[in-house]
């Protein structure tokens, strides 16, 4: 089965090939979790982009806002190579206010 999906902001399209409905669901969920971010969680700007930084041979995946310079970091699954948005604060609670988007202010916050 083939499934075509367009992100809510209409910027990206993907075609998913799957053998079963569960597989299609899983692939679509992974795609949406990473690529369907519509706006910055800090300032609500739609002027966001994907960025990969490489430090000491390690790749760091994030989305960044061109207007307020906030970013949303992505973690990497230990197996399977997938990504997920980091939406928790350092204390382990979910960041309901900014949805994981943050700005570096130089004092460790």
C-alpha positions in Angstrom: 0.0 0.0 0.0 1.1 3.5 -0.7 0.2 6.5 1.4 0.8 10.1 0.4 0.9 12.7 3.2 1.4 16.5 3.1 2.5 18.3 6.3 -0.1 20.7 7.8 2.0 23.7 6.7 2.1 22.4 3.1 5.9 22.6 2.9 6.7 18.9 2.7 5.2 15.8 1.1 6.1 12.2 1.6 5.1 8.9 0.1 5.0 6.0 2.5 5.2 2.4 1.3 3.9 -0.1 3.7 2.8 -3.8 3.7 0.1 -3.3 6.4 -2.0 -0.6 8.1 0.1 -0.8 11.3 3.3 -0.3 9.4 1.8 2.7 7.5 0.6 4.1 10.8 4.0 3.8 12.5 5.8 5.4 9.5 3.4 8.2 9.3 3.6 8.8 13.1 7.4 9.0 12.9 7.2 11.4 10.0 4.7 13.7 11.7 6.5 13.8 15.0 9.6 15.2 13.3 8.4 17.1 10.2 5.0 18.5 11.1 6.1 21.2 13.5 4.2 24.3 12.2 5.6 27.2 14.3 8.1 28.2 16.9 6.9 27.4 20.4 8.6 30.5 21.8 7.3 33.3 19.5 4.8 31.4 17.3 6.6 32.5 14.1 6.1 30.2 11.1 9.6 31.2 10.0 11.3 27.9 11.2 13.8 25.6 9.5 15.7 22.3 10.0 19.3 22.4 11.1 22.0 19.8 11.8 25.1 20.7 13.7 28.1 18.4 13.9 30.3 18.6 17.0 33.2 16.2 17.5 31.8 13.8 14.9 28.3 13.8 16.5 25.3 15.1 14.7 22.8 17.2 16.6 19.3 17.7 14.9 17.1 20.6 15.7 14.6 23.1 14.3 15.4 26.8 14.7 13.4 30.0 14.4 14.7 32.7 12.2 12.8 35.4 14.1 13.6 34.8 17.8 16.5 32.3 17.5 14.8 29.7 19.7 15.4 26.0 18.9 13.7 22.7 19.4 16.3 19.9 19.9 15.7 16.3 18.7 16.9 13.2 20.5 18.0 10.1 18.7 16.6 6.6 19.4 19.4 4.2 20.4 18.0 1.6 17.9 16.4 2.2 14.6 17.9 5.6 13.9 14.7 7.6 14.5 14.4 11.1 15.9 12.0 12.5 18.5 11.5 16.1 19.7 12.7 16.8 23.2 9.7 18.4 24.8 10.7 17.9 28.5 12.3 20.4 30.8 15.5 19.5 32.7 13.4 18.4 35.7 11.6 15.8 33.6 8.3 17.5 33.3 6.7 18.4 29.9 7.2 21.9 28.7 3.6 22.8 28.1 4.3 26.5 27.6 6.9 26.4 24.8 6.5 22.8 23.7 10.2 22.2 24.0 11.4 25.3 22.2 13.9 27.3 24.1 16.4 30.2 23.8 19.9 30.0 25.2 20.4 33.0 27.5 23.9 32.3 28.6 23.4 31.4 32.3 22.6 27.8 31.9 18.8 28.1 31.2 
